[in-house]
Amino acid sequence: MNITINDTPYTLTEPTSLDAIPQIISLPKDALALAVNQCIVHRENWAKTVLQDGDHIDAFTVVAGG
């Protein structure tokens, strides 16, 4: 299965949930917001969101500021 994360192609060999993305891109889970095909997915739904061939994932780092 082929997916794209932040414009970088990845090939996955088994069904994968969105919850695996932080590990794949080596970033801490609590510092990310994720969108699949331009739709933000709430963190509590990451484990239930199974990726499909051709999905485009955008990973955004959370920045605090004021």
C-alpha positions as CSV (number, residue, x, y, z in Angstrom):
1,M,0.0,0.0,0.0
2,N,1.3,3.4,-0.9
3,I,0.6,6.6,1.1
4,T,2.1,10.1,1.1
5,I,3.0,11.9,4.3
6,N,3.9,15.6,3.9
7,D,4.6,15.0,0.2
8,T,7.0,12.1,0.9
9,P,5.9,8.7,-0.5
10,Y,5.9,5.7,1.8
11,T,5.1,2.0,1.2
12,L,3.4,0.0,3.9
13,T,3.4,-3.8,3.9
14,E,0.4,-4.3,6.2
15,P,-2.8,-2.5,7.3
16,T,-1.8,0.5,9.3
17,S,-3.7,2.9,11.4
18,L,-3.1,6.6,11.6
19,D,-1.8,6.0,15.1
20,A,1.4,4.6,13.6
21,I,2.3,7.9,11.7
22,P,4.2,9.6,14.5
23,Q,6.6,6.6,14.7
24,I,6.9,6.4,10.9
25,I,8.0,10.0,10.7
26,S,9.9,10.0,14.0
27,L,8.0,12.7,15.8
28,P,6.3,12.6,19.2
29,K,2.6,11.9,19.1
30,D,1.7,14.7,21.5
31,A,3.3,17.3,19.2
32,L,1.3,16.5,16.1
33,A,-2.0,17.1,14.4
34,L,-2.9,14.8,11.5
35,A,-5.1,15.1,8.5
36,V,-6.0,12.4,6.0
37,N,-7.0,13.6,2.6
38,Q,-7.3,17.1,3.9
39,C,-9.6,16.2,6.8
40,I,-8.3,16.7,10.3
41,V,-8.7,13.5,12.4
42,H,-9.0,13.9,16.2
43,R,-6.3,12.2,18.1
44,E,-8.8,9.9,19.9
45,N,-9.7,8.5,16.5
46,W,-6.2,7.8,15.2
47,A,-6.2,4.2,16.3
48,K,-9.6,3.6,14.6
49,T,-8.6,5.3,11.3
50,V,-7.1,2.6,9.0
51,L,-5.1,4.0,6.1
52,Q,-6.0,3.2,2.5
53,D,-3.9,2.9,-0.6
54,G,-3.3,6.4,-2.0
55,D,-4.1,8.3,1.2
56,H,-2.4,11.7,1.7
57,I,-1.5,12.5,5.3
58,D,-0.5,15.9,6.4
59,A,1.3,16.0,9.8
60,F,1.4,19.4,11.5
61,T,3.6,20.2,14.5
62,V,1.8,21.9,17.3
63,V,3.3,25.3,18.2
64,A,2.4,27.3,21.3
65,G,2.6,31.0,21.2
66,G,0.9,34.1,21.9
